[in-house]
Amino acid sequence: MKKIFLLMMISLLLGVGVANAVQLELIGGVRDGLAFGVMGEQNIARNLGLRYGIEADTGKQPVVAFIGGKFYLTDFRREMPISLGAGFVSYLGDKKNDFGLSLSLIINRAFNVKPLFIEAGVDVAETGRLQLQIGYKVF
């Protein structure tokens, strides 16, 4: 099961360049330690998107892989769209792999910069882990 999840994540990331509708994003921040990686995001419906990615992490488990949905909530002051992110997360390495759920709040166009977003939430994989990410959408 763990190998299948990892292979699925790698194949999704490699397929990012093939699909025109997928938007590539660079992300970094704090998960279990300092993290940096890539993420793909694709709109499925008007208020629903698919997000998946992989990050290198300085924590005890050096790889974080995730897949989930992005659900539009509201548009704060008609400037910053706010969404809810929910999905599955896996912390890989350190002789064990932890799988769990992720829940976060995503603020797009942070600081009035269109490709910038901020994400804050919690990952529950073996234990609860706070996450605070900042990302930049590559066009």
Long-range contacts (C-beta under 8 A, 24 or more apart in sequence): 2-90, 2-92, 2-97, 2-99, 5-65, 5-88, 5-90, 5-99, 6-65, 6-90, 6-92, 8-67, 9-52, 9-53, 9-54, 9-65, 9-66, 9-67, 9-90, 10-54, 12-40, 12-52, 12-67, 13-38, 13-40, 13-52, 13-53, 13-54, 16-40, 23-137, 23-138, 23-139, 24-137, 24-138, 25-53, 25-117, 25-135, 25-136, 25-137, 25-138, 26-135, 26-136, 26-138, 27-53, 27-55, 27-119, 27-133, 27-134, 27-135, 27-136, 28-55, 28-133, 28-134, 28-135, 29-119, 29-131, 29-132, 29-133, 29-134, 30-130, 30-131, 30-132, 30-133, 31-55, 31-57, 31-59, 31-64, 31-123, 31-129, 31-131, 31-133, 32-57, 32-59, 32-60, 32-61, 32-64, 32-91, 32-129, 33-57, 33-58, 33-59, 33-60, 34-58, 35-59, 35-64, 35-133, 37-64, 39-135, 41-70, 41-137, 46-72, 47-71, 47-72, 48-72, 49-83, 51-85, 51-87, 57-91, 59-91, 60-93, 60-94, 61-91, 61-92, 61-93, 61-94, 61-96, 61-97, 61-98, 62-92, 62-93, 62-94, 63-91, 63-92, 63-93, 64-89, 64-90, 64-91, 64-92, 65-89, 65-90, 65-92, 66-90, 66-102, 68-102, 70-106, 76-107, 79-109, 79-112, 80-107, 80-108, 80-109, 80-110, 81-107, 81-108, 81-109, 82-106, 82-107, 82-108, 83-108, 85-119, 85-121, 89-123, 89-125, 90-125, 91-123, 91-125, 91-126, 91-129, 98-125, 98-126, 99-125, 100-124, 100-125, 100-126, 101-125, 102-131, 104-131, 104-133, 110-134, 115-139
